[in-house]
Every structure is written in C-alpha cells, then in structure tokens.
Amino acid sequence: MKAVIHYSGAYQDFIIIESNSVEGLKELAFAEINKRGWEDEKCWSEIISGESRRSLRHRMDRVTRAI
C-alpha cells in the first residue's frame, strides 16, 4: 500500500510512504510527520495504491481511520 501525507502549514509539502499493512502505514506516517516537525492538525492523508485504494482527505487526528 502507498499513501501520500500532505502538509499545509507554514509551507506546502507532501511525502509518499509505503508499507505492507495498514498498521505499518500508520506508524510510518506518524514517524515521518514527527521527524519533519509538521503539526498533526495541518496534515491529511490519501491512499494512492493497495487493497484499500481510495482518495479521501483526512485530518491527521483521523489518520487511524484514514489509512
């Protein structure tokens, strides 16, 4: 599965992450957000491939349901 984590804070940015499981995506998303110093409430996720493929905007406070 692949997901894009978008950041719309002081600047606009995104990262693409990949994992074999939903739980792996969640862990990686939070690790990458923290590493970059992004504010959770200014992030949203989008699944771009995998068995749960969908294109939905989600606030990071809902990332556990989004990914």
N, C-alpha and C positions, 0 to 999 in steps of 0.2 A: 504494500500500500504506500502511496505517496500523498503528502499533504503540503499545502502552502500555508505558512503562517505569515500573515500580513501585519505590519506595524504602521499605525497612523498617529504618531506622536509629534515630537519636535521636528521630525522629518518623516518621509515615507520610505518604507523598505519592506522586504519580504525574504523569507528563506524557504527552501524546499527540503523537506525531511522525508525519510523512507524507513519503513520497518515492516517486519513480517506480521505484526499484530497490532490491534487497536491499543492495547496497553503500552506497547513499545512506542507507538506514535505519541501517546500522551506524555510519557516520561521524557522522550526526546524533545518534544515541544517545550515543556516547562524548563528543561535544562538549557536549551538554546536561547529561550527568552531571557532567562536569568543571566546567562553568560554575556548577552549583549546589553544588559541593563535596561531592557524595554519594560514599560509599565504594562502589566497584565490587562488592565481595563482598556488599553489602546490597541489591543491585538484582536485579530479574528482569524479563523481557520477555514480552509477549503480543501476537501478531499479531491484529488485530481486523478487518482487511479487506484485500482484494487477492488476487492469484492464489495466494499461499502461505498463504491463510487457515487458521489453526489456533489452538488455545487451549492453549498449553503453558507451564508455568512453567520458567524457565531462570535460572540464576545468571548474572551478567554475565561471569564468566570463560568462559562458554559462549555469549555473545551472538553470536559469529560463526557458530555453528551454529543459534542460536535464531531469528535474523532472516534 
